Amino acid sequence: MTEAQNENGSKGTAVVTGASAGIGKVYANRLAGRGYDLILVARRGDRLADVAAPLREQFGVKVETVVADLANAADLEKVAEKIAADASVTLLVNNAGTATFGPVAQTGQGAIDAMNDVNLTALVRLTRAVLPGFKTRDHGTIINIGSVLGFAALPFSAVYSGTKAYVQFFTRGIQTEVAGTNVRVQLVCPAATATEIWEISGVPVTQFDPATVMSAENCVDAALAGLDLGEAVTLPSVEDPTLLLAAYASAAGAILSSSQNGKPASRYNIAR
Protein backbone atom coordinates (compact mmCIF):
# COMPACT_ATOMS: atom_id res chain seq x y z
CA MET A 1 0.00 0.00 0.00
CA THR A 2 1.61 3.27 -1.08
CA GLU A 3 1.40 6.46 0.92
CA ALA A 4 -0.77 9.23 -0.47
CA GLN A 5 0.62 12.56 -1.57
CA ASN A 6 -0.81 16.06 -1.45
CA GLU A 7 -1.72 17.95 -4.62
CA ASN A 8 1.80 19.45 -4.79
CA GLY A 9 3.36 15.98 -4.65
CA SER A 10 4.51 16.28 -1.05
CA LYS A 11 3.63 13.71 1.59
CA GLY A 12 3.08 16.56 4.01
CA THR A 13 4.36 16.86 7.55
CA ALA A 14 4.81 14.04 10.04
CA VAL A 15 4.63 14.82 13.75
CA VAL A 16 6.69 12.53 15.97
CA THR A 17 6.54 12.76 19.76
CA GLY A 18 9.32 11.46 21.94
CA ALA A 19 11.59 12.10 18.97
CA SER A 20 14.89 12.76 20.76
CA ALA A 21 15.84 9.09 21.22
CA GLY A 22 14.86 5.47 20.71
CA ILE A 23 11.81 4.58 18.65
CA GLY A 24 10.86 8.21 18.03
CA LYS A 25 14.32 9.08 16.71
CA VAL A 26 14.19 6.14 14.30
CA TYR A 27 10.70 7.11 13.12
CA ALA A 28 12.01 10.62 12.41
CA ASN A 29 14.81 9.18 10.29
CA ARG A 30 12.62 6.75 8.39
CA LEU A 31 9.84 9.25 7.71
CA ALA A 32 12.32 11.85 6.49
CA GLY A 33 13.67 9.17 4.18
CA ARG A 34 10.14 8.67 2.86
CA GLY A 35 9.90 12.37 2.01
CA TYR A 36 7.96 13.80 4.94
CA ASP A 37 8.72 17.16 6.46
CA LEU A 38 8.88 16.80 10.22
CA ILE A 39 7.71 18.35 13.46
CA LEU A 40 9.69 16.67 16.21
CA VAL A 41 8.51 16.94 19.81
CA ALA A 42 10.45 16.09 22.96
CA ARG A 43 11.53 17.50 26.31
CA ARG A 44 15.24 17.76 25.54
CA GLY A 45 15.94 20.58 23.12
CA ASP A 46 19.64 19.86 22.71
CA ARG A 47 19.00 16.27 21.74
CA LEU A 48 16.18 17.29 19.40
CA ALA A 49 18.58 19.64 17.64
CA ASP A 50 21.09 16.80 17.28
CA VAL A 51 18.38 14.64 15.68
CA ALA A 52 17.07 17.36 13.37
CA ALA A 53 20.29 18.67 11.83
CA PRO A 54 21.44 15.52 10.02
CA LEU A 55 17.91 14.84 8.74
CA ARG A 56 17.79 18.25 7.06
CA GLU A 57 21.19 17.68 5.53
CA GLN A 58 20.71 14.06 4.44
CA PHE A 59 17.13 14.18 3.18
CA GLY A 60 16.57 17.86 2.36
CA VAL A 61 13.30 18.00 4.29
CA LYS A 62 12.00 20.69 6.60
CA VAL A 63 12.46 19.77 10.26
CA GLU A 64 10.91 21.85 13.03
CA THR A 65 11.61 21.06 16.67
CA VAL A 66 9.19 21.72 19.50
CA VAL A 67 10.52 21.48 23.04
CA ALA A 68 7.64 20.33 25.22
CA ASP A 69 7.01 18.14 28.23
CA LEU A 70 3.81 16.32 27.36
CA ALA A 71 3.18 15.62 31.04
CA ASN A 72 2.75 19.38 31.47
CA ALA A 73 -0.78 20.51 30.59
CA ALA A 74 0.33 23.86 29.14
CA ASP A 75 3.02 22.27 26.98
CA LEU A 76 0.61 19.60 25.77
CA GLU A 77 -1.97 22.19 24.81
CA LYS A 78 0.69 24.20 22.96
CA VAL A 79 1.57 21.19 20.83
CA ALA A 80 -2.08 20.21 20.30
CA GLU A 81 -3.07 23.68 19.12
CA LYS A 82 -0.06 23.88 16.82
CA ILE A 83 -0.67 20.62 14.99
CA ALA A 84 -4.44 21.11 14.87
CA ALA A 85 -3.94 24.40 13.01
CA ASP A 86 -1.38 23.02 10.55
CA ALA A 87 -3.11 21.64 7.46
CA SER A 88 0.21 20.28 6.18
CA VAL A 89 0.19 17.62 8.93
CA THR A 90 -0.68 14.28 7.36
CA LEU A 91 0.84 11.84 9.85
CA LEU A 92 1.07 11.68 13.63
CA VAL A 93 3.24 9.23 15.54
CA ASN A 94 2.17 9.18 19.19
CA ASN A 95 5.37 7.64 20.49
CA ALA A 96 6.18 9.59 23.67
CA GLY A 97 5.94 7.39 26.73
CA THR A 98 7.34 6.70 30.15
CA ALA A 99 7.40 3.73 32.51
CA THR A 100 8.06 2.96 36.14
CA PHE A 101 7.85 -0.72 36.96
CA GLY A 102 7.04 -2.02 40.42
CA PRO A 103 4.10 -2.82 42.71
CA VAL A 104 1.57 -0.01 42.86
CA ALA A 105 1.88 0.30 46.65
CA GLN A 106 5.60 0.93 46.23
CA THR A 107 5.38 3.34 43.29
CA GLY A 108 5.38 7.07 43.91
CA GLN A 109 2.31 9.04 42.91
CA GLY A 110 4.43 11.28 40.73
CA ALA A 111 5.57 8.31 38.65
CA ILE A 112 2.00 7.06 38.34
CA ASP A 113 0.78 10.49 37.27
CA ALA A 114 3.56 10.74 34.68
CA MET A 115 2.57 7.44 33.08
CA ASN A 116 -1.06 8.48 32.92
CA ASP A 117 -0.24 11.98 31.64
CA VAL A 118 2.24 10.99 28.91
CA ASN A 119 1.13 7.50 27.85
CA LEU A 120 -2.57 8.19 27.95
CA THR A 121 -3.70 11.83 28.24
CA ALA A 122 -1.17 13.24 25.77
CA LEU A 123 -1.85 10.52 23.21
CA VAL A 124 -5.59 11.10 23.35
CA ARG A 125 -5.24 14.90 23.20
CA LEU A 126 -2.92 14.85 20.19
CA THR A 127 -5.04 12.27 18.38
CA ARG A 128 -8.04 14.50 18.96
CA ALA A 129 -6.06 17.49 17.70
CA VAL A 130 -5.42 16.04 14.23
CA LEU A 131 -8.41 13.75 13.74
CA PRO A 132 -11.05 16.36 12.78
CA GLY A 133 -8.79 17.80 10.07
CA PHE A 134 -7.89 14.36 8.78
CA LYS A 135 -11.56 13.45 8.53
CA THR A 136 -12.46 16.72 6.83
CA ARG A 137 -9.68 16.29 4.28
CA ASP A 138 -10.31 12.51 4.08
CA HIS A 139 -6.60 11.90 4.38
CA GLY A 140 -4.11 11.29 7.19
CA THR A 141 -2.46 8.62 9.28
CA ILE A 142 -2.24 8.18 13.05
CA ILE A 143 0.25 5.71 14.52
CA ASN A 144 -0.22 5.01 18.22
CA ILE A 145 2.56 3.17 20.01
CA GLY A 146 1.07 0.71 22.47
CA SER A 147 2.76 -2.35 23.96
CA VAL A 148 2.30 -6.07 24.30
CA LEU A 149 1.85 -5.25 27.99
CA GLY A 150 -1.47 -3.71 26.96
CA PHE A 151 -2.68 -7.30 26.60
CA ALA A 152 -1.54 -8.43 30.06
CA ALA A 153 -0.78 -6.92 33.47
CA LEU A 154 2.21 -8.38 35.31
CA PRO A 155 2.91 -7.94 39.04
CA PHE A 156 5.22 -5.01 38.27
CA SER A 157 3.28 -3.42 35.39
CA ALA A 158 -0.23 -2.64 36.65
CA VAL A 159 -0.13 1.08 35.85
CA TYR A 160 1.93 0.84 32.68
CA SER A 161 -0.19 -2.04 31.37
CA GLY A 162 -3.30 -0.06 32.25
CA THR A 163 -2.16 2.91 30.18
CA LYS A 164 -1.25 0.72 27.23
CA ALA A 165 -4.55 -1.20 27.44
CA TYR A 166 -6.27 2.19 27.19
CA VAL A 167 -4.16 3.01 24.13
CA GLN A 168 -5.15 -0.32 22.60
CA PHE A 169 -8.89 0.07 23.06
CA PHE A 170 -8.87 3.78 22.25
CA THR A 171 -7.01 3.15 19.01
CA ARG A 172 -9.22 0.23 18.01
CA GLY A 173 -12.27 2.38 18.67
CA ILE A 174 -10.93 5.19 16.48
CA GLN A 175 -10.32 2.64 13.74
CA THR A 176 -14.02 1.80 13.71
CA GLU A 177 -14.87 5.51 13.53
CA VAL A 178 -12.82 6.08 10.38
CA ALA A 179 -13.74 2.82 8.65
CA GLY A 180 -14.63 3.47 5.02
CA THR A 181 -12.56 6.68 4.83
CA ASN A 182 -9.00 7.38 3.70
CA VAL A 183 -7.91 8.11 7.27
CA ARG A 184 -5.65 5.34 8.59
CA VAL A 185 -5.04 4.49 12.24
CA GLN A 186 -2.41 1.92 13.21
CA LEU A 187 -1.76 0.40 16.62
CA VAL A 188 1.83 -0.74 17.12
CA CYS A 189 2.49 -3.08 20.05
CA PRO A 190 6.19 -3.74 20.54
CA ALA A 191 7.58 -6.23 23.03
CA ALA A 192 10.90 -5.50 24.76
CA THR A 193 12.78 -2.94 22.67
CA ALA A 194 16.25 -1.56 23.33
CA THR A 195 15.47 2.04 24.32
CA GLU A 196 16.16 4.35 27.24
CA ILE A 197 12.74 3.71 28.75
CA TRP A 198 14.16 0.68 30.56
CA GLU A 199 16.66 2.78 32.49
CA ILE A 200 13.85 5.16 33.45
CA SER A 201 11.60 2.25 34.44
CA GLY A 202 13.97 0.85 37.03
CA VAL A 203 14.29 -2.45 35.18
CA PRO A 204 17.47 -2.31 33.05
CA VAL A 205 17.17 -3.98 29.67
CA THR A 206 20.36 -5.89 30.50
CA GLN A 207 18.22 -8.09 32.77
CA PHE A 208 16.50 -9.57 29.72
CA ASP A 209 17.68 -12.40 27.52
CA PRO A 210 19.26 -10.50 24.58
CA ALA A 211 17.46 -12.82 22.17
CA THR A 212 14.12 -11.39 23.34
CA VAL A 213 15.04 -7.72 22.90
CA MET A 214 14.47 -6.02 19.54
CA SER A 215 16.45 -3.03 18.32
CA ALA A 216 14.58 0.24 17.88
CA GLU A 217 15.54 0.19 14.20
CA ASN A 218 14.01 -3.24 13.61
CA CYS A 219 10.92 -2.29 15.60
CA VAL A 220 10.22 0.82 13.53
CA ASP A 221 11.07 -0.82 10.22
CA ALA A 222 8.65 -3.66 11.02
CA ALA A 223 5.97 -1.19 12.11
CA LEU A 224 6.27 0.81 8.90
CA ALA A 225 6.24 -2.39 6.86
CA GLY A 226 3.04 -3.30 8.69
CA LEU A 227 1.61 0.12 7.85
CA ASP A 228 2.46 -0.43 4.19
CA LEU A 229 0.73 -3.82 4.35
CA GLY A 230 -2.41 -2.20 5.71
CA GLU A 231 -2.21 -3.77 9.17
CA ALA A 232 -4.52 -2.23 11.74
CA VAL A 233 -2.52 -3.81 14.56
CA THR A 234 1.19 -4.48 14.20
CA LEU A 235 3.06 -6.70 16.66
CA PRO A 236 6.63 -6.45 15.35
CA SER A 237 7.93 -9.63 17.01
CA VAL A 238 4.90 -11.91 16.57
CA GLU A 239 5.23 -14.31 13.63
CA ASP A 240 1.50 -14.93 13.08
CA PRO A 241 -0.50 -12.09 14.67
CA THR A 242 -3.64 -12.97 12.72
CA LEU A 243 -4.39 -16.05 14.84
CA LEU A 244 -3.52 -14.25 18.07
CA LEU A 245 -5.68 -11.22 17.34
CA ALA A 246 -8.57 -13.34 16.05
CA ALA A 247 -8.59 -15.38 19.26
CA TYR A 248 -8.35 -12.24 21.37
CA ALA A 249 -11.22 -10.57 19.51
CA SER A 250 -13.31 -13.72 19.70
CA ALA A 251 -12.86 -14.00 23.47
CA ALA A 252 -13.66 -10.32 23.98
CA GLY A 253 -16.74 -10.62 21.77
CA ALA A 254 -17.94 -13.66 23.69
CA ILE A 255 -17.65 -11.83 27.01
CA LEU A 256 -19.54 -8.82 25.65
CA SER A 257 -22.24 -10.99 24.10
CA SER A 258 -22.79 -13.12 27.18
CA SER A 259 -23.11 -10.03 29.38
CA GLN A 260 -26.27 -8.87 27.60
CA ASN A 261 -28.64 -10.12 30.29
CA GLY A 262 -30.51 -8.03 32.81
CA LYS A 263 -30.58 -10.82 35.41
CA PRO A 264 -27.76 -11.66 37.85
CA ALA A 265 -25.92 -14.87 37.03
CA SER A 266 -27.34 -17.96 38.75
CA ARG A 267 -24.17 -18.52 40.85
CA TYR A 268 -25.07 -15.45 42.93
CA ASN A 269 -28.35 -17.05 44.10
CA ILE A 270 -30.31 -13.82 43.81
CA ALA A 271 -33.97 -14.71 43.24
CA ARG A 272 -36.15 -11.74 42.46
N, C-alpha and C positions, 0 to 999 in steps of 0.2 A: 504494500500500500504506500503510495508516494504522498509526500507532504504537499499540501496546497500552497499556492503562492498568491500574493495580492495582485491587483491589476498592474502594478508597476514591475512585477516579476520578483519582488522581494518576498521572503518568507515572514517578514515582520520582525517583531521584537519578542524575545524570550526573556521572561523574568525567572530568575533562579534565586531562591532563598537559601541561606546557609552556604553561600557560594565561596567562602574563603578557604575551604579545606574539604577533604574527603569526597563524598559522593557529589556534593554541590559543585565543587571545583571541577570534577570530571565532566559533569553535565555542561558546565560553562564551556569547556574545551570542545566537547563533541557537538554542541549546538552551534557554536561559532563555526566549526568545520562544516556544518550543514548549511551555513549561510544566514543564520539568524543574527541580527543585532541583539545586544544583551543589556538588561538591567540586572545587575548583581547586587544582592542584599546580604549583609552580614554585620555583625557587631564590630569586627576588627578592621578598621579602615586601612591600616598599613598592609595587612595581608590581602585585602580586597584589591588594593592598588597593584600588589605583586602579581595577582591573578590576571588583572585586566590588561596590563601593559603588553605582555607577550601575545595575547589574543588579538589585540588591535594590529600588532605588527605582523603576526603570522597569517591572519585570515582577512585583514582589511575591513573588519566590521566595526560598527559603532559599539562601544562598551561604556555604559554609565554605571557608576558605583553609588550605592545608597547605604550609608552607615546607619544601622538601626538595630536596636535590641527588640526583637519581636515579643519579648515578655513584658515590655513596657507599653502600656496602652496608648500613650501619645505617639511613640515611634511606630507602632503598628498602624495606627490610624493614618499617619503621614504616608506610609507605604501604600496602604489601601486606597487612599484618595488619589495618589499619584498614578497608580496603574489603572484605576477605574476610569480616569480621565484621558488615558493615552490610547487612542484608537489603533496605534501601530502594534499594540500588544496582541500577539496571536497564540502565545504559549506561556503557561505558568507551571513551574516546577516547585511545588510545595515540599521542599526538602528539609528546611530547618527543623532541628529536633534536639532534645536533650534527654538524658537518662540518669537516674540514680537508682541503683539496684540494692535491695535489702528489704527486710520485713517492714511493713507499714509503721508498726509501733516504734521502730528504731530509725525511721526516716524523718528528717526535719521538715517542718511545714513549708519552709522556703523552697526546698527541693521538690516537694509535691506540687506546690503552686507553679514552679517553673515548668514542670512537665505538662501540666494542664494548660498553661498559658501559651507555650511554644508549640507543643505537639498537636494541640487540639484547637484552642481559641484562635491562634494566628492562622492556622490552616483554613479554618472555616471562614474567617473574616476575609482572607485574600481570595479564596474561591468565590465568595459572594461578591467581591469587588469586580472580578472580571466576567463572571457568568452572564449578567444581563447584557453586556456588550457583545459577548460571543453569540448569545442567542439572537440578538437583534441583527447581527451581521451574518448569522448562520455559518460561523467559521470560528475555530479556535480549539485549543487543546489544553487540558488540565491534567497534570501528572501529580498524583498525591503519593508520597512515600510513606507506606505503612510499615509493617513488619510481620514476620511469621509469628511473633509473639502476640499479634492481634487475634490469633486463632486459639491461644492457650495462655493461661496465667500460671506462672511458676511461683514457688514460695518467695522468691526474691523480686518478682516482676509485677505485683498486683497493680500498681499505679501505671507503670509504663505500658503493660499489656492493656489496661483499661483505656488509655489514650489511643493506642493503636487499634483496638477494637472499634472505638468510635470512628476513627479515620476509615476503617474498613466499611462499616455500615453507612456512614455518611457518603462515602464515595460511590458505593453501590447504589444508594438511593438517587444520587445525582445522575448516575448513568441511566436510570429508568426515566428521569425527567427529560433527558435530551435525546432519548431514543427516537429515531426517525429524522434527526437533524444532522447537520454536518459538524456539530460540536462533539469533540471526542474527550472522554474522561477515562484515564487509566489509573488503576491502583497497582502500585509496585510493592511487593512484600519480600524484602530481602531477609535472608537468615544472617548469621554472623558475618560481618563485613569489616575489613581492616580499616577502621577510621578512628579518629580521636575520641569519639563518643565513649569508647570503652574506658579510657583513662578518666574521663569525667564521671562515668557511672560508678567507679569504685571496683569494677571487675576488669582487670587488665586482660586484653585480648591474648596475651601470652599464656593465660591459663587454659586456653582452648587447644584442642588437637589442631595443628596447622592445616591438616587435610580438610577440616570443616569450615575454614575461614576463607571467604572469597575476597579478592582484591576489589577496591572501589572501581577500578577500570573495568574489570570483568562484569561487575554488578551493573554499571551504567550501560555498557555495551549490550548486555543481555536485555536490559529494560527497554532500550531504544529499538533493539531488534524485535522485541515483543510488541512495541508500539507499531512498528512497520507491518507486523503480521496481523494487526487488528485486535490484539488481545485486550480484553477488558481488565483482566487480572493477570499480572505477571509475577511469577515466583521464580527468580533467576536461577535458583539451585535445584529446582524440582524437575525431574526428568519428564514426568507425565502429569502435569497439573490438571488435565481435563478430568481424569478419574477422581482425583482428590476433591476438586471443586464441585463436581457433580454429586459426590457423596455428601459433601458438606451442605450443599443447597438442598438436597433431598431430605436430610435430617432436619434442617431448619424448617423446611416446608411442612414436614410431618408434625413437628411440635406446634407450629402455628395453626395447622388445620385441626389438630386434635383439641386445641384449646377453645374452639368455638362452641362452647356449651355453657349455658347459664346456670347449670347445677353443679354443686361441689362434687368432686370425685368421690366414688363410693368408699374409698379407704378412710375417709374422714368421718364416716358414720353420722352425717348430719341429715336428719330426716325432717324435711319441712315441705 
